[in-house]
């Protein structure tokens, strides 16, 4: 993979839905090899709350890895894992959604050769949190 563009993204990917697929397709269109980090269960609880994830980390990993657009995956224990993966795999692009605009320093990618690429959000796509809310409200 000497001249290939290696991309990396990460996320909860709980209750995988069309928004996840669309996001990953956009990421893959910007690189040759896509690595996806799946937030571990404890990290999801810290970010999303005690009642999350709905699907455990191993099942979420299996679902993500079943997509032909994903070339490699790992379970992310801590956001700093991104730094190590960037260095190990010579990642050139780290993809994040618009919510991460202006926060590349959080991931430490400034200390690697990777650059942050913001993948534009699609406003009409529904998040997992919104899907859960709809289910709870019987909609």
Backbone as CSV, one residue per row, in Angstrom:
resi,resn,N_x,N_y,N_z,CA_x,CA_y,CA_z,C_x,C_y,C_z
1,UNK,0.823,-1.196,0.000,0.000,0.000,0.000,0.865,1.258,0.000
2,UNK,1.989,1.186,-0.646,2.963,2.271,-0.611,2.395,3.625,-1.021
3,UNK,1.681,3.702,-2.133,1.173,4.985,-2.616,-0.322,5.174,-2.377
4,UNK,-0.930,4.254,-1.668,-2.358,4.368,-1.398,-2.637,5.429,-0.344
5,UNK,-3.780,6.067,-0.469,-4.238,7.015,0.543,-4.980,6.206,1.595
6,UNK,-4.455,6.229,2.818,-5.058,5.483,3.911,-5.867,6.449,4.763
7,UNK,-7.136,6.112,4.940,-8.043,6.939,5.724,-8.467,6.232,6.994
8,UNK,-8.820,7.030,7.991,-9.230,6.506,9.292,-10.415,7.303,9.798
9,UNK,-11.390,6.615,10.332,-12.483,7.268,11.043,-12.839,6.404,12.233
10,UNK,-13.653,6.955,13.109,-14.090,6.199,14.281,-15.447,6.707,14.724
11,UNK,-16.099,5.905,15.542,-17.394,6.307,16.063,-18.043,5.187,16.839
12,UNK,-19.213,5.485,17.360,-19.979,4.486,18.119,-20.561,3.431,17.192
13,UNK,-21.171,3.865,16.105,-21.821,2.980,15.136,-22.793,2.023,15.827
14,UNK,-23.582,2.582,16.754,-24.592,1.817,17.477,-25.886,1.833,16.664
15,UNK,-26.564,0.709,16.602,-27.777,0.578,15.778,-27.502,1.100,14.369
16,UNK,-26.585,0.458,13.702,-26.131,0.929,12.390,-27.322,1.213,11.469
17,UNK,-27.265,2.350,10.791,-28.366,2.815,9.952,-27.807,3.496,8.705
18,UNK,-28.711,3.981,7.863,-28.312,4.579,6.593,-27.335,5.738,6.771
19,UNK,-27.496,6.532,7.794,-26.572,7.645,8.036,-25.139,7.167,8.225
20,UNK,-24.971,6.058,8.941,-23.640,5.474,9.113,-23.079,5.026,7.764
21,UNK,-23.911,4.308,7.013,-23.477,3.808,5.709,-23.081,4.959,4.791
22,UNK,-23.908,5.985,4.730,-23.628,7.138,3.878,-22.308,7.804,4.287
23,UNK,-22.110,7.986,5.584,-20.877,8.590,6.087,-19.658,7.752,5.688
24,UNK,-19.730,6.444,5.902,-18.601,5.574,5.570,-18.342,5.535,4.069
25,UNK,-19.405,5.575,3.271,-19.221,5.642,1.813,-18.495,6.924,1.425
26,UNK,-18.852,8.034,2.050,-18.173,9.305,1.774,-16.694,9.221,2.162
27,UNK,-16.421,8.637,3.320,-15.025,8.466,3.755,-14.251,7.621,2.749
28,UNK,-14.827,6.496,2.359,-14.150,5.583,1.432,-13.894,6.248,0.082
29,UNK,-14.784,7.137,-0.340,-14.598,7.810,-1.630,-13.394,8.750,-1.616
30,UNK,-12.886,9.057,-0.428,-11.763,9.986,-0.285,-10.447,9.286,0.040
31,UNK,-10.452,7.951,0.007,-9.217,7.210,0.287,-9.246,5.869,-0.442
32,UNK,-8.102,5.190,-0.422,-7.990,3.868,-1.049,-8.220,2.738,-0.050
33,UNK,-7.879,2.978,1.202,-7.962,1.965,2.256,-8.589,2.644,3.465
34,UNK,-9.721,2.106,3.945,-10.437,2.735,5.053,-10.360,1.879,6.310
35,UNK,-9.825,2.488,7.361,-9.748,1.866,8.683,-10.827,2.518,9.549
36,UNK,-11.606,1.686,10.246,-12.684,2.206,11.089,-12.485,1.744,12.527
37,UNK,-12.438,2.706,13.431,-12.384,2.422,14.860,-13.789,2.400,15.431
38,UNK,-14.109,1.347,16.151,-15.406,1.211,16.813,-15.191,1.543,18.284
39,UNK,-15.900,2.557,18.786,-15.768,2.917,20.199,-16.152,1.727,21.073
40,UNK,-15.297,1.409,22.059,-15.604,0.312,22.976,-16.841,0.675,23.807
41,UNK,-17.442,-0.321,24.424,-18.678,-0.102,25.172,-18.521,0.949,26.263
42,UNK,-17.418,0.911,27.006,-17.239,1.889,28.091,-17.083,3.306,27.549
43,UNK,-16.443,3.460,26.412,-16.297,4.781,25.791,-17.657,5.297,25.316
44,UNK,-18.472,4.421,24.752,-19.816,4.821,24.316,-20.639,5.276,25.522
45,UNK,-20.563,4.527,26.631,-21.302,4.923,27.838,-20.860,6.297,28.325
46,UNK,-19.563,6.542,28.262,-19.029,7.834,28.701,-19.545,8.975,27.815
47,UNK,-19.636,8.735,26.512,-20.041,9.765,25.553,-21.567,9.893,25.463
48,UNK,-22.262,8.760,25.398,-23.700,8.752,25.086,-24.609,8.539,26.291
49,UNK,-24.061,8.005,27.387,-24.889,7.765,28.572,-24.941,6.300,28.966
50,UNK,-25.420,6.067,30.172,-25.395,4.745,30.789,-26.222,3.694,30.038
51,UNK,-27.243,4.138,29.297,-28.099,3.182,28.590,-27.594,2.835,27.190
52,UNK,-26.400,3.236,26.877,-25.804,2.956,25.571,-24.491,2.204,25.779
53,UNK,-24.020,1.432,24.860,-24.608,1.166,23.557,-25.760,0.159,23.646
54,UNK,-26.553,0.134,22.606,-27.614,-0.861,22.473,-26.997,-2.179,22.001
55,UNK,-26.074,-2.089,21.058,-25.376,-3.245,20.483,-23.948,-3.257,21.030
56,UNK,-23.476,-4.421,21.504,-22.136,-4.451,22.109,-21.035,-4.253,21.061
57,UNK,-19.847,-3.939,21.556,-18.716,-3.571,20.688,-18.341,-4.663,19.692
58,UNK,-18.461,-5.921,20.072,-18.074,-7.009,19.175,-19.071,-7.163,18.028
59,UNK,-20.352,-7.008,18.341,-21.365,-7.086,17.292,-21.297,-5.865,16.379
60,UNK,-21.044,-4.686,16.951,-20.889,-3.485,16.122,-19.694,-3.629,15.191
61,UNK,-18.600,-4.196,15.695,-17.413,-4.416,14.865,-17.736,-5.380,13.727
62,UNK,-18.430,-6.459,14.032,-18.774,-7.440,12.995,-19.656,-6.802,11.921
63,UNK,-20.623,-5.993,12.330,-21.490,-5.313,11.367,-20.690,-4.369,10.471
64,UNK,-19.834,-3.552,11.056,-19.032,-2.596,10.277,-18.089,-3.337,9.334
65,UNK,-17.460,-4.402,9.821,-16.517,-5.150,8.992,-17.217,-5.916,7.868
66,UNK,-18.519,-6.105,7.960,-19.243,-6.792,6.886,-19.462,-5.885,5.674
67,UNK,-19.216,-4.598,5.839,-19.382,-3.655,4.731,-18.163,-3.717,3.818
68,UNK,-18.379,-3.857,2.516,-17.242,-3.973,1.593,-16.463,-2.673,1.440
69,UNK,-16.964,-1.583,1.966,-16.242,-0.305,1.904,-15.251,-0.151,3.050
70,UNK,-15.336,-1.024,4.044,-14.433,-0.977,5.196,-13.354,-2.032,4.994
71,UNK,-12.098,-1.583,5.018,-10.979,-2.493,4.769,-10.382,-3.077,6.040
72,UNK,-10.496,-2.352,7.136,-9.867,-2.780,8.379,-10.602,-2.115,9.528
73,UNK,-10.671,-2.790,10.667,-11.338,-2.212,11.822,-10.613,-2.548,13.108
74,UNK,-10.919,-1.786,14.135,-10.372,-2.046,15.462,-11.335,-1.491,16.500
75,UNK,-11.283,-2.052,17.705,-12.092,-1.530,18.799,-11.259,-0.490,19.527
76,UNK,-11.781,0.714,19.584,-11.059,1.848,20.155,-11.362,1.957,21.651
77,UNK,-10.325,1.831,22.455,-10.465,1.924,23.906,-10.443,3.371,24.393
78,UNK,-9.743,4.217,23.656,-9.558,5.612,24.050,-9.337,6.428,22.780
79,UNK,-9.817,7.673,22.744,-9.594,8.491,21.543,-8.123,8.618,21.143
80,UNK,-7.223,8.493,22.109,-5.794,8.586,21.786,-5.313,7.402,20.944
81,UNK,-6.106,6.337,20.855,-5.749,5.200,19.993,-5.578,5.645,18.545
82,UNK,-6.266,6.718,18.181,-6.174,7.232,16.811,-4.738,7.600,16.468
83,UNK,-4.028,8.185,17.417,-2.636,8.592,17.184,-1.785,7.377,16.830
84,UNK,-1.922,6.324,17.618,-1.125,5.112,17.395,-1.458,4.467,16.053
85,UNK,-2.734,4.392,15.719,-3.146,3.807,14.437,-2.606,4.645,13.278
86,UNK,-2.672,5.967,13.416,-2.131,6.853,12.365,-0.655,6.564,12.119
87,UNK,0.091,6.404,13.192,1.533,6.155,13.068,1.817,4.753,12.531
88,UNK,1.106,3.749,13.030,1.335,2.359,12.611,1.019,2.131,11.140
89,UNK,-0.010,2.800,10.642,-0.505,2.513,9.295,-0.269,3.646,8.304
90,UNK,0.515,4.635,8.706,0.818,5.769,7.825,-0.463,6.401,7.263
91,UNK,-1.405,6.657,8.156,-2.688,7.254,7.782,-2.452,8.676,7.284
92,UNK,-3.059,9.007,6.165,-2.907,10.364,5.636,-4.135,11.234,5.876
93,UNK,-5.309,10.609,6.108,-6.533,11.383,6.349,-7.315,10.778,7.512
94,UNK,-7.700,11.636,8.451,-8.604,11.235,9.529,-9.934,11.919,9.260
95,UNK,-10.971,11.123,9.069,-12.294,11.651,8.729,-13.156,11.799,9.976
96,UNK,-13.859,12.918,10.051,-14.829,13.157,11.117,-15.989,13.960,10.547
97,UNK,-17.131,13.894,11.220,-18.294,14.677,10.779,-18.143,16.123,11.255
98,UNK,-19.052,16.977,10.830,-18.939,18.416,11.082,-18.873,18.789,12.559
99,UNK,-19.392,17.951,13.429,-19.325,18.222,14.863,-17.902,18.308,15.389
100,UNK,-16.957,17.780,14.633,-15.558,17.781,15.052,-14.743,18.883,14.391
101,UNK,-15.398,19.800,13.735,-14.692,20.907,13.089,-13.850,21.656,14.125
102,UNK,-12.616,21.933,13.795,-11.686,22.702,14.637,-11.218,21.966,15.895
103,UNK,-11.227,20.643,15.909,-10.764,19.937,17.102,-9.682,18.893,16.811
104,UNK,-8.899,19.070,15.766,-7.893,18.063,15.411,-6.913,17.816,16.553
105,UNK,-6.676,18.838,17.390,-5.728,18.675,18.496,-6.204,17.635,19.510
106,UNK,-7.507,17.437,19.630,-8.036,16.458,20.572,-7.549,15.057,20.217
107,UNK,-7.459,14.779,18.946,-7.040,13.453,18.510,-5.531,13.318,18.439
108,UNK,-4.820,14.413,18.585,-3.373,14.353,18.527,-2.837,14.140,17.135
109,UNK,-3.663,14.315,16.117,-3.177,14.044,14.770,-2.195,15.104,14.298
110,UNK,-2.112,16.214,15.017,-1.104,17.214,14.672,0.304,16.645,14.844
111,UNK,0.424,15.586,15.655,1.716,14.939,15.886,1.977,13.807,14.893
112,UNK,1.118,13.674,13.891,1.284,12.636,12.878,1.293,13.298,11.504
113,UNK,1.446,12.490,10.474,1.414,13.031,9.110,-0.014,13.134,8.573
114,UNK,-0.992,12.702,9.363,-2.394,12.727,8.923,-2.974,14.130,9.035
115,UNK,-3.970,14.377,8.189,-4.702,15.642,8.308,-6.174,15.343,8.537
116,UNK,-6.829,16.233,9.258,-8.246,16.083,9.543,-9.055,16.485,8.321
117,UNK,-9.987,15.631,7.918,-10.891,15.910,6.808,-12.311,15.850,7.363
118,UNK,-13.016,16.971,7.280,-14.397,17.021,7.756,-15.320,16.550,6.634
119,UNK,-16.096,15.529,6.927,-17.077,15.003,5.976,-18.393,15.723,6.263
120,UNK,-18.904,16.472,5.290,-20.120,17.262,5.541,-21.304,16.399,5.980
121,UNK,-22.031,16.917,6.968,-23.243,16.252,7.438,-24.365,16.441,6.422
122,UNK,-25.274,15.526,6.405,-26.485,15.638,5.594,-27.632,15.871,6.583
123,UNK,-28.185,17.085,6.623,-29.164,17.445,7.658,-30.367,16.514,7.765
124,UNK,-30.843,15.978,6.655,-32.052,15.157,6.712,-31.810,13.737,7.225
125,UNK,-30.550,13.340,7.390,-30.270,12.009,7.916,-30.501,11.996,9.427
126,UNK,-31.030,10.902,9.920,-31.402,10.773,11.323,-30.294,10.051,12.084
127,UNK,-29.992,10.524,13.290,-28.960,9.916,14.129,-29.528,8.730,14.912
128,UNK,-28.635,7.925,15.469,-29.053,6.812,16.317,-29.847,7.329,17.509
129,UNK,-29.395,8.421,18.105,-30.098,9.008,19.249,-31.531,9.375,18.869
130,UNK,-31.710,9.945,17.681,-33.052,10.299,17.211,-33.889,9.047,16.958
131,UNK,-33.287,8.001,16.420,-34.009,6.744,16.194,-34.488,6.175,17.528
132,UNK,-33.620,6.179,18.534,-33.987,5.678,19.863,-35.134,6.505,20.440
133,UNK,-35.066,7.821,20.298,-36.134,8.704,20.786,-37.451,8.389,20.093
134,UNK,-37.411,8.191,18.787,-38.626,7.852,18.033,-39.231,6.536,18.519
135,UNK,-38.386,5.547,18.772,-38.871,4.251,19.260,-39.523,4.419,20.632
136,UNK,-38.867,5.154,21.520,-39.412,5.375,22.864,-40.743,6.115,22.821
137,UNK,-40.896,7.006,21.850,-42.126,7.794,21.728,-43.177,7.121,20.851
138,UNK,-42.894,5.910,20.398,-43.853,5.161,19.597,-44.092,5.720,18.211
139,UNK,-43.080,6.347,17.628,-43.218,6.919,16.280,-42.461,6.091,15.277
